[in-house]
Amino acid sequence: MKTIAVIKYLFCATGLAMLAGALVWYESVRTFMAQASTAQGTVVDLVRSRSSDSTTYRPVVRFRTPEGQLVEFVSNAGSNPPSYSKGEQVEVFYKPSEPRNAKINGFFSLWGGLLIVGGLGAAFFLIGAGILVVSAVKRRKNEYLKAQGVPIQTKYQGVERNTSLEVNGAHPFRVVTQWKNPATSELHVFRSDNLWFDPSDHIHAQHITVFIEGGNPKKYFVDLSFLPRLAA
């Protein structure tokens, strides 16, 4: 339970930090382009960069400033297969005061890193915020059912593991009960919210209260308020 609580806040914080970084990056690129001069350059080589599982190629570009200075730089953006070939002509943005920090006038060269950081930031934030929203909705639904729902006495069946959820290699527990609707003779099975401890030794009653919404047993809340709280 602690892990899930940490994850949702950590993901939100990480996502917000990355989105803020992407915004700063965007302003930096926008300012650079507003102040930059342009020149025609030539791709003179391709630098191969290797990582643990991939290889990328970054173009080496040479251009000459109006003052006659010959400048050569390696693009910060690489790809596989290469996006450029030797001898290809490209447009270059550069600051006259820092010509070696030039950039190729290409979408990925200018905006690729920003999109990656912004995309990851959005993903982290949405995951964290999604967990927070789901938890809040679940909590409000349970509070509503406890206040407005119809209490029924269900027969305790046992405790099961929820194998569809795993955190740090562990599966949570769920209390299972059942109830036969006297109006329809249909048998309904109810499963509690996830518990991160085995409640078996703390359940001594044969019946457990479940709150259902009006005549709809599909919307329910298994009341386990009699169980001890898990220490923080």
C-alpha positions in Angstrom: 0.0 0.0 0.0 2.9 2.3 0.8 4.4 1.6 -2.6 1.2 2.6 -4.4 0.9 5.8 -2.4 4.6 6.7 -3.1 4.2 5.8 -6.8 1.2 8.0 -7.5 2.9 11.1 -5.9 6.3 10.3 -7.4 4.9 9.9 -10.9 2.9 13.2 -10.6 6.0 15.1 -9.3 8.3 13.6 -11.9 5.8 14.3 -14.7 5.3 17.9 -13.6 9.1 18.4 -13.3 9.6 17.0 -16.9 6.8 19.1 -18.3 8.3 22.2 -16.7 11.7 21.2 -18.2 10.0 20.8 -21.6 8.5 24.3 -21.3 11.9 25.8 -20.5 13.4 23.9 -23.4 10.7 25.2 -25.7 11.4 28.8 -24.7 15.1 28.2 -25.2 14.7 26.9 -28.7 12.2 29.7 -29.5 14.6 32.3 -28.3 17.5 30.7 -30.2 15.6 30.7 -33.5 14.6 34.3 -33.0 18.2 35.4 -32.5 19.8 33.0 -35.0 21.3 33.6 -38.4 21.0 31.1 -41.2 23.6 29.5 -43.5 23.9 26.7 -46.0 25.9 23.8 -44.7 27.1 20.4 -46.0 27.0 17.1 -44.3 30.6 15.9 -44.3 30.4 12.8 -42.2 28.2 10.6 -40.0 29.2 9.9 -36.4 28.0 6.5 -35.2 26.9 6.4 -31.5 26.3 3.0 -29.8 24.2 2.3 -26.8 23.4 -1.0 -25.1 20.7 -1.9 -27.6 20.9 0.5 -30.5 23.1 2.4 -32.9 22.4 5.9 -34.2 24.1 8.2 -36.7 24.6 11.9 -36.1 25.5 14.2 -39.1 28.6 16.3 -39.0 27.9 19.6 -40.7 30.3 22.2 -42.1 29.3 25.7 -43.0 30.9 29.1 -43.5 29.8 32.3 -41.9 29.5 35.6 -43.8 32.8 36.6 -42.1 34.5 33.7 -43.7 34.8 31.5 -40.6 34.6 27.8 -41.4 32.6 26.0 -38.7 32.0 22.3 -38.2 29.6 20.8 -35.6 28.0 17.5 -34.8 24.2 17.5 -34.7 22.7 16.7 -31.3 20.0 14.5 -33.0 20.7 11.1 -34.3 18.7 8.4 -36.0 18.9 4.9 -37.5 18.7 4.7 -40.5 20.5 8.1 -40.9 18.3 11.1 -41.7 21.1 12.7 -43.8 23.8 11.4 -46.2 27.3 12.7 -46.9 27.4 15.6 -49.3 23.8 16.6 -48.6 23.0 20.3 -48.4 21.2 21.5 -45.2 20.1 24.8 -43.8 21.7 25.7 -40.5 20.6 28.0 -37.6 23.4 29.5 -35.5 24.1 32.4 -33.2 26.9 34.6 -34.5 28.4 34.6 -31.0 28.3 30.8 -30.7 28.5 29.4 -34.3 29.7 25.9 -33.0 26.4 25.5 -31.2 24.6 25.5 -34.5 21.5 23.3 -35.3 20.2 21.8 -38.5 16.9 23.3 -39.6 15.0 20.1 -39.2 12.0 19.3 -37.0 13.7 16.5 -35.0 17.0 18.4 -34.7 15.1 21.4 -33.2 12.2 19.9 -31.4 12.9 16.1 -31.0 14.4 16.3 -27.5 11.7 18.6 -26.3 9.0 16.2 -27.6 10.6 13.2 -25.9 10.9 15.0 -22.5 7.4 16.5 -22.8 5.9 13.2 -23.9 7.5 11.3 -21.0 6.5 14.0 -18.6 2.9 13.9 -19.8 2.9 10.1 -19.5 4.3 10.1 -15.9 1.8 12.8 -14.8 -1.2 11.1 -16.4 -0.3 7.8 -14.7 0.1 9.4 -11.3 -2.9 11.6 -11.7 -5.0 8.7 -13.0 -4.2 6.7 -9.8 -5.1 9.6 -7.7 -8.4 10.2 -9.5 -9.3 6.5 -9.5 -8.6 6.3 -5.7 -10.7 9.5 -5.1 -13.6 8.2 -7.2 -13.5 4.8 -5.4 -13.5 6.5 -2.0 -16.4 8.7 -2.8 -18.4 5.8 -4.2 -17.8 3.8 -1.1 -18.8 6.8 1.1 -22.0 7.2 -0.9 -22.9 3.6 -0.6 -22.3 3.5 3.1 -24.5 6.6 3.5 -27.2 5.9 0.9 -27.0 2.2 0.1 -29.1 -0.6 1.4 -27.3 -2.9 3.9 -27.6 -6.6 3.4 -26.2 -9.5 5.3 -24.0 -11.7 3.1 -22.4 -15.0 3.9 -18.7 -15.0 4.4 -17.0 -17.4 1.9 -13.3 -16.8 2.4 -10.2 -14.8 1.4 -8.6 -14.9 -2.1 -5.6 -13.4 -3.8 -6.2 -10.8 -6.5 -3.7 -12.1 -9.0 -4.6 -9.4 -11.5 -2.7 -6.8 -9.4 0.9 -7.2 -8.4 3.1 -4.7 -6.5 6.7 -5.6 -5.6 6.0 -9.2 -6.4 3.0 -9.4 -4.0 -0.7 -9.8 -4.7 -3.3 -8.1 -2.5 -6.1 -10.0 -0.7 -9.9 -9.7 -1.1 -12.7 -10.9 1.1 -15.4 -12.9 -0.8 -19.0 -13.1 0.3 -22.2 -14.2 -1.3 -25.9 -13.4 -1.0 -29.1 -14.9 -2.4 -31.5 -12.2 -3.5 -34.9 -13.2 -2.0 -36.8 -11.3 -4.7 -35.2 -13.0 -7.7 -33.5 -16.1 -6.1 -30.3 -15.0 -7.9 -27.0 -15.7 -6.2 -24.6 -12.7 -6.0 -20.9 -12.9 -5.2 -19.2 -9.8 -3.7 -15.5 -9.1 -3.5 -14.0 -6.4 -1.2 -11.5 -3.8 -2.0 -7.9 -4.9 -2.1 -6.2 -5.5 1.3 -2.5 -5.6 1.7 -2.5 -8.1 4.5 -4.2 -11.5 5.0 -7.4 -10.8 7.0 -8.3 -14.4 7.6 -7.4 -14.6 11.3 -9.5 -11.5 12.0 -12.7 -12.6 10.5 -14.8 -14.6 13.0 -18.3 -13.8 11.9 -20.3 -15.9 9.4 -22.0 -12.8 7.9 -20.5 -9.6 6.6 -22.5 -6.4 5.8 -22.5 -5.3 2.2 -24.1 -2.0 1.0 -25.8 -2.1 -2.4 -27.2 0.7 -4.4 -31.0 0.5 -4.3 -32.1 -2.6 -6.2 -28.8 -2.9 -8.1 -26.5 -5.4 -6.4 -23.8 -4.8 -9.1 -23.0 -1.6 -7.3 -21.8 -2.5 -3.8 -19.4 -1.9 -1.0 -18.2 -4.7 1.3 -17.9 -3.2 4.8 -14.7 -4.3 6.4 -14.6 -1.6 9.0 -14.3 -4.3 11.7 -10.8 -5.3 10.5 -7.7 -3.8 12.2 -5.9 -1.1 10.3 -2.6 -1.9 8.7 0.2 -0.1 10.5 1.8 2.7 8.5 
